[in-house]
Amino acid sequence: MKSDSKNFYSLVPNYAALRELEEKYYHKPTEEEIRHFLDFWQEVYDIWKQNNSPFELRYVEEKVKVRKSLIEKFGIRH
């Protein structure tokens, strides 16, 4: 390979170009944008929490079945 093609594939010039583009197009989010983002994810979490309660009976039943099968499989006795 010629030295020109080696320079084309080296990381340093490509990283410099990436850094230049990042400085040109990247902007830090404003406090208002951050607040909107956090409010949105809080709403999503609240909806998820209502629909996926960890105390639902079906989850408790599944945990009991899995624990019972593990106890039987490994021969664990209290």
N, C-alpha and C positions, 0 to 999 in steps of 0.2 A: 504494500500500500504506500501511496505517496504521503508525505507529511501533511499535505493539505487535507486529504480525506481523514487522516487520523485526528486532526484538529476539529473536523466537522463532527466526529462522533465522541469527542472527549466531553466530560461532564462539566468542566468549568465554563466554557462559553455558553452551553445550553442552560446551566443554572443561572448565569448572569442574565440571559434573555428572559428566563422565567421570573426572576426577581424584578426585572424592569417592568414586565407586564403586570406583575402583582402590585407593584407600587402605583402603576397607572390606573388600574381598575378596582383595586380593593378599597373599600371604605369601612371604617368601624361603624357598627350599628349605633344609632342614637339611643338615648335612654327610653324614648317613646317606643321605638322598634323592639327593644328588649322587653319592655313591659307588655306589649301586645303579644310577643312570642310566648312569654311566661304565662300570661292569662289564657292564651289558647291551649297550651299544654296542661294547665290546671283544669280547664273545662273537660279536656279529653280524659284526664286521669279520673275526674269525678264521675264521668259517665261510665268509664271502665270499672271503677270501684263498685258502682251500683249494680252492674251486670255480672260482676265476678267476685262476689263476696267470698272470702276465705272460710266463712263459717256456714256455708251452705251444706245441707245434709249430705248431698251426693259426694262432696269432697271428703267429708268426714268418713263416709262409708268406704270410699276408695282407699283412704289412708289406713283404715282398720284392716281391710282385706290385704293390702300390701304388707303391712306390719305382721299380720298373722302368717302369711305365706313365708316371709323371711324367717320368722321364729321357727316355723316347722322345717324349713330348708336347712338352717344352720344348727338346729337342735338347741337353741338358746332357751333356758328356763330361768325364771326369777326365783 
